[in-house]
Amino acid sequence: MLAAGRCLAGELPSVTIVAYGLYGASAPLGPLPAFYRQDTLERVQMTELPPLLEETEGIVARACTRFGLEFRADDAGPAPEPLTIRVDHPRLQQPDGSASTSDSFAVPLGPGLHYAGFDFDAPWELVPGDWIFTLSYRGRTIAEKRFTVTLAPDAGGGCSKPIS
């Protein structure tokens, strides 16, 4: 488990990673408002907390696989600024020719459990390598989790619909 200090007078909020690995489907709550996501991300969805299927750092990439982490904000109240979640990954080449090695979005940070993850919805997302989730506040890292993604021999195409 990872943790950091309290969010008082400009200090860092306390965040603990409580679970990580493969996750199942969950009820969608709608898209993350554009205010919180970078311009290159269009399909960031807020969901109810998905069920953990297997705690693991080794992810076998195949269509319709979801992986990520759950974290707890340990401070009593909401942080005055959002938490930034960055996912560094191998180069992802989209069908339109654009590519990225990192995606980030911001989420409001309040008490309770939160989920951050990635869904392999499209064939171009099935890329092996190190995938690193970094949680930061005001530009400072407060928690990090590394996954090693390998490609399944039967990885298949994309999902017929997004995982929810």
Contacts in CASP RR format, 6 or more apart in sequence:
PFRMAT RR
TARGET T0000
AUTHOR 0000-0000-0000
METHOD contacts of the structure
MODEL  1
MLAAGRCLAGELPSVTIVAYGLYGASAPLGPLPAFYRQDTLERVQMTELP
PLLEETEGIVARACTRFGLEFRADDAGPAPEPLTIRVDHPRLQQPDGSAS
TSDSFAVPLGPGLHYAGFDFDAPWELVPGDWIFTLSYRGRTIAEKRFTVT
LAPDAGGGCSKPIS
1 16 0 8 1.000
1 17 0 8 1.000
1 18 0 8 1.000
2 15 0 8 1.000
2 16 0 8 1.000
2 17 0 8 1.000
2 143 0 8 1.000
2 144 0 8 1.000
2 145 0 8 1.000
3 14 0 8 1.000
3 15 0 8 1.000
3 16 0 8 1.000
3 74 0 8 1.000
3 143 0 8 1.000
4 12 0 8 1.000
4 13 0 8 1.000
4 14 0 8 1.000
4 15 0 8 1.000
4 142 0 8 1.000
4 143 0 8 1.000
5 11 0 8 1.000
5 12 0 8 1.000
5 13 0 8 1.000
5 14 0 8 1.000
5 142 0 8 1.000
6 12 0 8 1.000
6 13 0 8 1.000
6 14 0 8 1.000
6 74 0 8 1.000
6 75 0 8 1.000
7 13 0 8 1.000
7 14 0 8 1.000
7 75 0 8 1.000
7 79 0 8 1.000
7 80 0 8 1.000
7 137 0 8 1.000
10 138 0 8 1.000
12 137 0 8 1.000
12 138 0 8 1.000
12 140 0 8 1.000
12 142 0 8 1.000
13 73 0 8 1.000
13 74 0 8 1.000
13 75 0 8 1.000
13 79 0 8 1.000
13 83 0 8 1.000
13 109 0 8 1.000
13 137 0 8 1.000
13 142 0 8 1.000
14 73 0 8 1.000
14 74 0 8 1.000
14 75 0 8 1.000
15 71 0 8 1.000
15 72 0 8 1.000
15 73 0 8 1.000
15 74 0 8 1.000
15 83 0 8 1.000
15 109 0 8 1.000
15 135 0 8 1.000
15 137 0 8 1.000
15 142 0 8 1.000
15 143 0 8 1.000
16 71 0 8 1.000
16 72 0 8 1.000
16 74 0 8 1.000
16 143 0 8 1.000
17 69 0 8 1.000
17 70 0 8 1.000
17 71 0 8 1.000
17 143 0 8 1.000
17 145 0 8 1.000
18 70 0 8 1.000
18 71 0 8 1.000
18 72 0 8 1.000
18 113 0 8 1.000
19 52 0 8 1.000
19 55 0 8 1.000
19 69 0 8 1.000
19 70 0 8 1.000
20 55 0 8 1.000
20 56 0 8 1.000
20 57 0 8 1.000
20 68 0 8 1.000
20 69 0 8 1.000
20 70 0 8 1.000
20 145 0 8 1.000
20 147 0 8 1.000
21 52 0 8 1.000
21 53 0 8 1.000
21 54 0 8 1.000
21 55 0 8 1.000
21 56 0 8 1.000
21 57 0 8 1.000
21 58 0 8 1.000
21 59 0 8 1.000
21 67 0 8 1.000
21 68 0 8 1.000
21 69 0 8 1.000
21 147 0 8 1.000
22 52 0 8 1.000
22 53 0 8 1.000
22 54 0 8 1.000
22 56 0 8 1.000
22 59 0 8 1.000
22 65 0 8 1.000
22 66 0 8 1.000
22 67 0 8 1.000
23 50 0 8 1.000
23 51 0 8 1.000
23 52 0 8 1.000
23 53 0 8 1.000
23 66 0 8 1.000
23 67 0 8 1.000
23 68 0 8 1.000
23 115 0 8 1.000
23 117 0 8 1.000
24 50 0 8 1.000
24 51 0 8 1.000
24 52 0 8 1.000
24 53 0 8 1.000
24 66 0 8 1.000
24 163 0 8 1.000
25 50 0 8 1.000
25 66 0 8 1.000
25 163 0 8 1.000
25 164 0 8 1.000
26 47 0 8 1.000
26 48 0 8 1.000
26 49 0 8 1.000
26 50 0 8 1.000
26 51 0 8 1.000
26 115 0 8 1.000
26 164 0 8 1.000
27 47 0 8 1.000
27 48 0 8 1.000
27 164 0 8 1.000
28 45 0 8 1.000
28 46 0 8 1.000
28 47 0 8 1.000
28 162 0 8 1.000
28 164 0 8 1.000
29 45 0 8 1.000
29 46 0 8 1.000
29 47 0 8 1.000
29 48 0 8 1.000
30 45 0 8 1.000
30 46 0 8 1.000
30 47 0 8 1.000
31 43 0 8 1.000
31 44 0 8 1.000
31 45 0 8 1.000
31 46 0 8 1.000
32 44 0 8 1.000
32 45 0 8 1.000
32 46 0 8 1.000
32 105 0 8 1.000
32 107 0 8 1.000
36 44 0 8 1.000
36 82 0 8 1.000
36 105 0 8 1.000
36 106 0 8 1.000
36 107 0 8 1.000
36 108 0 8 1.000
37 44 0 8 1.000
37 105 0 8 1.000
37 106 0 8 1.000
38 103 0 8 1.000
38 104 0 8 1.000
38 105 0 8 1.000
40 98 0 8 1.000
40 100 0 8 1.000
40 103 0 8 1.000
41 103 0 8 1.000
41 104 0 8 1.000
41 105 0 8 1.000
43 121 0 8 1.000
43 162 0 8 1.000
44 105 0 8 1.000
45 162 0 8 1.000
45 164 0 8 1.000
47 115 0 8 1.000
47 164 0 8 1.000
49 70 0 8 1.000
49 113 0 8 1.000
49 114 0 8 1.000
49 115 0 8 1.000
50 66 0 8 1.000
50 115 0 8 1.000
52 70 0 8 1.000
57 145 0 8 1.000
57 146 0 8 1.000
57 147 0 8 1.000
57 148 0 8 1.000
58 147 0 8 1.000
58 148 0 8 1.000
58 149 0 8 1.000
58 150 0 8 1.000
59 65 0 8 1.000
59 67 0 8 1.000
59 131 0 8 1.000
59 147 0 8 1.000
59 148 0 8 1.000
59 149 0 8 1.000
59 150 0 8 1.000
60 149 0 8 1.000
60 150 0 8 1.000
60 151 0 8 1.000
60 152 0 8 1.000
61 120 0 8 1.000
61 125 0 8 1.000
61 126 0 8 1.000
61 127 0 8 1.000
61 128 0 8 1.000
61 149 0 8 1.000
61 150 0 8 1.000
61 151 0 8 1.000
61 152 0 8 1.000
61 155 0 8 1.000
62 120 0 8 1.000
62 126 0 8 1.000
62 152 0 8 1.000
62 154 0 8 1.000
62 155 0 8 1.000
62 156 0 8 1.000
63 120 0 8 1.000
63 121 0 8 1.000
63 123 0 8 1.000
63 126 0 8 1.000
63 155 0 8 1.000
63 156 0 8 1.000
63 157 0 8 1.000
63 158 0 8 1.000
63 159 0 8 1.000
64 119 0 8 1.000
64 120 0 8 1.000
64 121 0 8 1.000
64 158 0 8 1.000
64 159 0 8 1.000
64 163 0 8 1.000
65 119 0 8 1.000
65 120 0 8 1.000
66 117 0 8 1.000
66 118 0 8 1.000
66 119 0 8 1.000
66 120 0 8 1.000
66 163 0 8 1.000
67 117 0 8 1.000
67 118 0 8 1.000
67 131 0 8 1.000
67 147 0 8 1.000
68 115 0 8 1.000
68 116 0 8 1.000
68 117 0 8 1.000
68 118 0 8 1.000
68 133 0 8 1.000
68 145 0 8 1.000
68 147 0 8 1.000
69 115 0 8 1.000
69 116 0 8 1.000
69 117 0 8 1.000
69 133 0 8 1.000
69 145 0 8 1.000
70 113 0 8 1.000
70 114 0 8 1.000
70 115 0 8 1.000
71 113 0 8 1.000
71 114 0 8 1.000
71 115 0 8 1.000
71 116 0 8 1.000
71 135 0 8 1.000
71 143 0 8 1.000
72 112 0 8 1.000
72 113 0 8 1.000
72 114 0 8 1.000
73 79 0 8 1.000
73 109 0 8 1.000
73 110 0 8 1.000
73 111 0 8 1.000
73 112 0 8 1.000
73 114 0 8 1.000
74 111 0 8 1.000
75 110 0 8 1.000
75 111 0 8 1.000
76 111 0 8 1.000
77 110 0 8 1.000
77 111 0 8 1.000
78 108 0 8 1.000
78 109 0 8 1.000
78 110 0 8 1.000
78 111 0 8 1.000
79 108 0 8 1.000
79 109 0 8 1.000
79 110 0 8 1.000
79 137 0 8 1.000
81 109 0 8 1.000
81 137 0 8 1.000
81 138 0 8 1.000
82 106 0 8 1.000
82 107 0 8 1.000
82 108 0 8 1.000
82 109 0 8 1.000
83 106 0 8 1.000
83 107 0 8 1.000
83 108 0 8 1.000
83 109 0 8 1.000
83 135 0 8 1.000
83 136 0 8 1.000
83 137 0 8 1.000
83 142 0 8 1.000
84 104 0 8 1.000
84 105 0 8 1.000
84 106 0 8 1.000
84 135 0 8 1.000
84 136 0 8 1.000
84 137 0 8 1.000
84 139 0 8 1.000
85 104 0 8 1.000
85 105 0 8 1.000
85 106 0 8 1.000
85 107 0 8 1.000
85 116 0 8 1.000
85 133 0 8 1.000
85 134 0 8 1.000
85 135 0 8 1.000
86 102 0 8 1.000
86 103 0 8 1.000
86 104 0 8 1.000
86 133 0 8 1.000
86 134 0 8 1.000
86 136 0 8 1.000
87 102 0 8 1.000
87 103 0 8 1.000
87 104 0 8 1.000
87 116 0 8 1.000
87 117 0 8 1.000
87 118 0 8 1.000
87 131 0 8 1.000
87 132 0 8 1.000
87 133 0 8 1.000
87 134 0 8 1.000
88 101 0 8 1.000
88 102 0 8 1.000
88 130 0 8 1.000
88 131 0 8 1.000
88 132 0 8 1.000
88 134 0 8 1.000
89 101 0 8 1.000
89 102 0 8 1.000
89 103 0 8 1.000
89 118 0 8 1.000
89 127 0 8 1.000
89 129 0 8 1.000
89 130 0 8 1.000
89 131 0 8 1.000
89 132 0 8 1.000
89 149 0 8 1.000
90 101 0 8 1.000
90 127 0 8 1.000
90 128 0 8 1.000
90 129 0 8 1.000
90 130 0 8 1.000
90 131 0 8 1.000
90 149 0 8 1.000
91 99 0 8 1.000
91 100 0 8 1.000
91 101 0 8 1.000
91 127 0 8 1.000
92 99 0 8 1.000
92 100 0 8 1.000
92 101 0 8 1.000
92 124 0 8 1.000
92 125 0 8 1.000
92 127 0 8 1.000
93 99 0 8 1.000
93 124 0 8 1.000
94 124 0 8 1.000
95 124 0 8 1.000
107 114 0 8 1.000
107 116 0 8 1.000
109 137 0 8 1.000
116 133 0 8 1.000
116 135 0 8 1.000
117 133 0 8 1.000
118 125 0 8 1.000
118 131 0 8 1.000
119 159 0 8 1.000
119 162 0 8 1.000
119 163 0 8 1.000
120 126 0 8 1.000
120 158 0 8 1.000
120 159 0 8 1.000
121 158 0 8 1.000
121 159 0 8 1.000
121 162 0 8 1.000
121 163 0 8 1.000
122 157 0 8 1.000
122 158 0 8 1.000
122 159 0 8 1.000
123 155 0 8 1.000
123 156 0 8 1.000
123 157 0 8 1.000
123 158 0 8 1.000
126 151 0 8 1.000
126 155 0 8 1.000
126 156 0 8 1.000
126 157 0 8 1.000
127 149 0 8 1.000
127 151 0 8 1.000
128 149 0 8 1.000
128 150 0 8 1.000
128 151 0 8 1.000
129 148 0 8 1.000
129 149 0 8 1.000
129 150 0 8 1.000
130 146 0 8 1.000
130 147 0 8 1.000
130 148 0 8 1.000
130 149 0 8 1.000
131 146 0 8 1.000
131 147 0 8 1.000
131 148 0 8 1.000
131 149 0 8 1.000
132 144 0 8 1.000
132 145 0 8 1.000
132 146 0 8 1.000
132 147 0 8 1.000
133 144 0 8 1.000
133 145 0 8 1.000
133 146 0 8 1.000
133 147 0 8 1.000
134 141 0 8 1.000
134 143 0 8 1.000
134 144 0 8 1.000
135 141 0 8 1.000
135 142 0 8 1.000
135 143 0 8 1.000
135 144 0 8 1.000
136 142 0 8 1.000
END
